[in-house]
C-alpha cells in the first residue's frame, strides 16, 4: 500500500511549531512508519519541491521569496495545513505592520538596501488556499497527531470550538479575571492549550487565537472597568495573534477612544 507523502515547511517563524513533531518522541517513529516524510529540514529530510499529499506549513509570509515559495508548495500539495500563530495570523512579527516597514529596516540594518522584505507580514491563507488551520503558539503534538489520524482515516479533522474558560472550569482553576481582576484573554481565546497559564495563576495571552464568537468589545470594556487605559487594553490584544481581524480591529477601536 502506497504511503501518504508528507512535507513540513518553514517560513518566517521561530521553528517552535515544527518541534511539535520532534516532541512526539516514539509517536514520531510510529508516524514515520505510516507516512512517507519527504521534506522536513528540522529532521534532516530535504526535498522542498516534492509532490505530497499533506504539507504542513509553519511561519508567516514576509519576503518576496517566501511569497513565491508558498505558491509552489500549494501547487505541489493535495492538502495544505497552516500550523501556529505565525502561519494562521502573522504571529509576533506582524507587529511591524503597525508601522512603516522601511523605518524598521533602516533603524536596524547598516545597509537596508540589501534587505528584501514585503511591506506587510501576512498569514498563509492571505496568499493561497489553506485546507486546515491549527492554531497555537506553539501548536501541540496532540493537534498534529489528531489531524494526521483523521486524514489517514479519510475523516475531516475537527477541532474543539470551546474557549479557554471551559478548560479552566474543568480543571478547577481559579479565575484570574474574576478573583484578581487581571486582564485575562481566556474568554475570547480558542481552547487547546490546556489553560496552561491560568493553571499557574497567570492570565491567558491568547496563544491559540480568537474563538469563533469572541466578544472582544465586551472584554475590552471589562478591562476598562479594572482601570486599564486604552493603550494598555490595546496592548493586551497586540500579542501572538495581533494581526487577526478580531484582535486588530478591537485594538484600533480602543485606541481611537482616546481622542
Phi and psi in degrees as a GROMACS rama.xvg file:
@    title "Ramachandran Plot"
@    xaxis  label "Phi"
@    yaxis  label "Psi"
@TYPE xy
-69.916  130.247  UNK-2
-76.8682  148.795  UNK-3
-69.8487  133.088  UNK-4
-89.9921  134.007  UNK-5
-128.622  144.086  UNK-6
-133.943  148.426  UNK-7
-124.391  117.224  UNK-8
-112.741  148.963  UNK-9
-117.357  136.31  UNK-10
-122.375  -151.642  UNK-11
-66.2448  109.944  UNK-12
-171.728  -178.478  UNK-13
-102.228  1.50137  UNK-14
77.8633  -0.544517  UNK-15
-59.8156  -37.862  UNK-16
-73.5425  -29.0704  UNK-17
-64.6115  -29.1381  UNK-18
-66.7778  -17.4899  UNK-19
-61.7991  -29.0015  UNK-20
-75.4775  -50.5769  UNK-21
-59.727  -39.108  UNK-22
-72.7562  -3.56619  UNK-23
-64.9834  -23.5286  UNK-24
65.3384  -123.915  UNK-25
-63.5059  -28.8853  UNK-26
-63.7759  -28.8904  UNK-27
-68.2219  -36.9887  UNK-28
-65.3678  -40.0142  UNK-29
-64.1515  -42.1428  UNK-30
-61.212  -40.7873  UNK-31
-63.0056  -23.4245  UNK-32
-81.2272  -23.365  UNK-33
-92.7388  -27.7618  UNK-34
-128.833  164.752  UNK-35
-105.652  102.004  UNK-36
-81.2712  107.611  UNK-37
-88.2632  -35.0862  UNK-38
-141.755  123.881  UNK-39
-164.594  83.8468  UNK-40
-55.0873  -36.4387  UNK-41
-60.468  -29.6363  UNK-42
-104.992  2.47782  UNK-43
100.16  -2.46211  UNK-44
-93.7531  123.27  UNK-45
-124.849  111.233  UNK-46
-165.18  66.641  UNK-47
-59.1329  -30.2999  UNK-48
-95.9816  16.6603  UNK-49
-67.6127  142.988  UNK-50
-78.2921  122.036  UNK-51
-131.287  163.561  UNK-52
-81.9335  -39.1802  UNK-53
-131.771  126.105  UNK-54
-117.257  119.41  UNK-55
-92.9047  132.465  UNK-56
-124.649  122.432  UNK-57
-107.069  141.721  UNK-58
102.681  161.461  UNK-59
-98.1184  170.79  UNK-60
-97.2541  116.655  UNK-61
-133.641  -5.59499  UNK-62
-133.963  158.835  UNK-63
-58.963  -36.3349  UNK-64
-63.4816  -41.7545  UNK-65
-66.2561  -36.196  UNK-66
-62.4089  -40.9787  UNK-67
-69.5493  -40.2122  UNK-68
-62.6918  -44.2976  UNK-69
-66.3996  -31.5366  UNK-70
-68.8294  -37.6149  UNK-71
-67.4003  -42.3724  UNK-72
-62.7502  -39.5031  UNK-73
-62.0337  -42.4483  UNK-74
-65.3864  -29.8907  UNK-75
-93.0618  5.55469  UNK-76
-126.741  139.901  UNK-77
-75.7627  -49.0063  UNK-78
-118.995  136.389  UNK-79
-119.855  123.109  UNK-80
-119.756  117.92  UNK-81
-86.4449  134.736  UNK-82
-124.123  129.45  UNK-83
92.6983  163.197  UNK-84
-60.2269  -36.9658  UNK-85
-63.5729  -43.8403  UNK-86
-75.9649  -32.7139  UNK-87
-88.9948  -25.6681  UNK-88
-140.436  -8.34282  UNK-89
117.608  -25.6341  UNK-90
70.4479  -168.825  UNK-91
-57.9294  -38.5386  UNK-92
-64.7698  -17.3762  UNK-93
-69.7255  -9.39234  UNK-94
-60.7095  -24.6301  UNK-95
-70.3811  -11.8253  UNK-96
-66.9017  -17.3671  UNK-97
-74.7742  -12.3232  UNK-98
-134.805  177.893  UNK-99
-76.342  122.849  UNK-100
-56.8946  -42.8852  UNK-101
-59.3941  -31.6503  UNK-102
-64.8756  -42.399  UNK-103
-64.8429  -46.1194  UNK-104
-61.4593  -44.9161  UNK-105
-66.7611  -28.9375  UNK-106
-77.562  -23.768  UNK-107
-102.53  -41.8065  UNK-108
-102.421  138.233  UNK-109
-66.6028  -32.1115  UNK-110
-127.306  77.4407  UNK-111
-59.9886  -20.9296  UNK-112
-65.6376  -18.2362  UNK-113
-87.8866  -7.40656  UNK-114
-92.1768  119.998  UNK-115
-100.997  116.176  UNK-116
-149.096  154.199  UNK-117
-80.1481  159.715  UNK-118
-65.4749  -31.6249  UNK-119
-130.14  147.955  UNK-120
-89.7149  138.009  UNK-121
-143.427  162.117  UNK-122
-75.2885  160.44  UNK-123
-59.3204  -41.2517  UNK-124
-66.3453  -13.0545  UNK-125
-78.1033  -8.93353  UNK-126
-122.373  -31.7914  UNK-127
-140.4  164.572  UNK-128
-70.1966  130.535  UNK-129
-113.623  129.195  UNK-130
-82.282  -38.126  UNK-131
-145.435  149.331  UNK-132
-122.845  133.485  UNK-133
-114.57  112.681  UNK-134
-86.3517  156.043  UNK-135
144.378  155.129  UNK-136
-141.026  80.6261  UNK-137
-93.3146  176.522  UNK-138
-71.8129  166.202  UNK-139
-104.598  160.224  UNK-140
-60.874  -35.1669  UNK-141
-61.8203  -38.1056  UNK-142
-63.799  -44.0341  UNK-143
-62.3726  -47.4922  UNK-144
-62.3014  -45.4394  UNK-145
-62.8997  -40.0534  UNK-146
-67.2889  -45.948  UNK-147
-65.1489  -39.534  UNK-148
-60.4883  -44.2578  UNK-149
-61.7654  -46.4085  UNK-150
-66.8084  -37.0771  UNK-151
-65.9733  -30.0953  UNK-152
-90.7471  -0.701079  UNK-153
78.0003  22.5462  UNK-154
-111.126  135.888  UNK-155
-65.6881  122.098  UNK-156
-58.8705  137.893  UNK-157
-126.289  141.614  UNK-158
-127.371  151.043  UNK-159
-59.9102  143.91  UNK-160
-103.054  11.2215  UNK-161
-71.6336  164.503  UNK-162
-99.9242  164.991  UNK-163
-57.9854  -32.7237  UNK-164
-56.1407  -35.5802  UNK-165
-67.6505  -37.5422  UNK-166
-65.0056  -38.4139  UNK-167
-64.0414  -43.3277  UNK-168
-63.1257  -44.2576  UNK-169
-64.837  -33.8946  UNK-170
-83.8917  -9.30212  UNK-171
75.6656  24.352  UNK-172
-71.0744  143.535  UNK-173
-75.6648  129.177  UNK-174
-71.3042  116.896  UNK-175
-71.6599  -27.2846  UNK-176
-68.4801  -43.816  UNK-177
-82.0652  -47.1806  UNK-178
-83.6808  -29.2585  UNK-179
-115.296  -5.30438  UNK-180
52.9237  44.638  UNK-181
-95.7778  143.032  UNK-182
-73.5466  76.4859  UNK-183
-85.8327  136.304  UNK-184
-94.8065  7.93158  UNK-185
-53.0186  -40.5534  UNK-186
-64.2232  -15.5957  UNK-187
-120.056  11.5546  UNK-188
-110.615  138.351  UNK-189
-64.6864  136.106  UNK-190
-72.1098  166.39  UNK-191
142.561  -22.3021  UNK-192
-85.7601  -13.5586  UNK-193
84.4784  16.3043  UNK-194
53.6064  49.6629  UNK-195
-59.8631  -50.1301  UNK-196
-65.2887  -50.3046  UNK-197
-59.63  -31.4401  UNK-198
-64.0049  -25.7486  UNK-199
-98.0357  11.3996  UNK-200
82.4698  14.0061  UNK-201
-108.949  163.027  UNK-202
-81.1933  156.517  UNK-203
-76.358  138.758  UNK-204
-105.344  8.55422  UNK-205
64.5157  39.2188  UNK-206
-59.5912  -33.1413  UNK-207
-92.4401  15.0449  UNK-208
80.1622  167.083  UNK-209
-69.2715  140.449  UNK-210
-68.892  161.167  UNK-211
-58.5098  -39.4952  UNK-212
-114.052  39.3199  UNK-213
-64.9936  125.284  UNK-214
-97.058  77.9816  UNK-215
-68.5788  -29.3907  UNK-216
-65.3198  -45.4037  UNK-217
-64.0258  -40.3782  UNK-218
-68.3509  -37.7172  UNK-219
-64.8699  -34.6584  UNK-220
-65.7615  -36.6742  UNK-221
-63.7268  -41.8465  UNK-222
-63.4189  -38.3068  UNK-223
-62.6066  -35.0377  UNK-224
-65.4816  -22.1956  UNK-225
-80.4046  -8.28161  UNK-226
100.534  7.59084  UNK-227
-73.7144  139.494  UNK-228
-78.2074  157.84  UNK-229
-50.8914  -41.8402  UNK-230
-63.4941  -38.3543  UNK-231
-68.928  -38.6765  UNK-232
-67.1969  -44.095  UNK-233
-60.1787  -37.5741  UNK-234
-65.4898  -29.8882  UNK-235
-64.8329  -33.6224  UNK-236
-88.9926  -10.0708  UNK-237
-96.6069  59.3275  UNK-238
-118.056  -128.264  UNK-239
-60.566  -35.9264  UNK-240
-116.172  38.6175  UNK-241
-59.5416  -26.1755  UNK-242
-88.5182  -5.97171  UNK-243
-69.4241  135.356  UNK-244
-50.6878  -39.9262  UNK-245
-61.8676  -37.0365  UNK-246
-87.1453  -40.0722  UNK-247
-64.6192  -43.8175  UNK-248
-67.6178  -40.0202  UNK-249
-71.1605  -33.1522  UNK-250
-63.507  -42.2474  UNK-251
-66.3284  -41.5537  UNK-252
-63.0997  -40.801  UNK-253
-66.5785  -42.7696  UNK-254
-62.0536  -36.6009  UNK-255
-67.832  -20.7535  UNK-256
-66.5042  -17.5684  UNK-257
-67.728  -30.3579  UNK-258
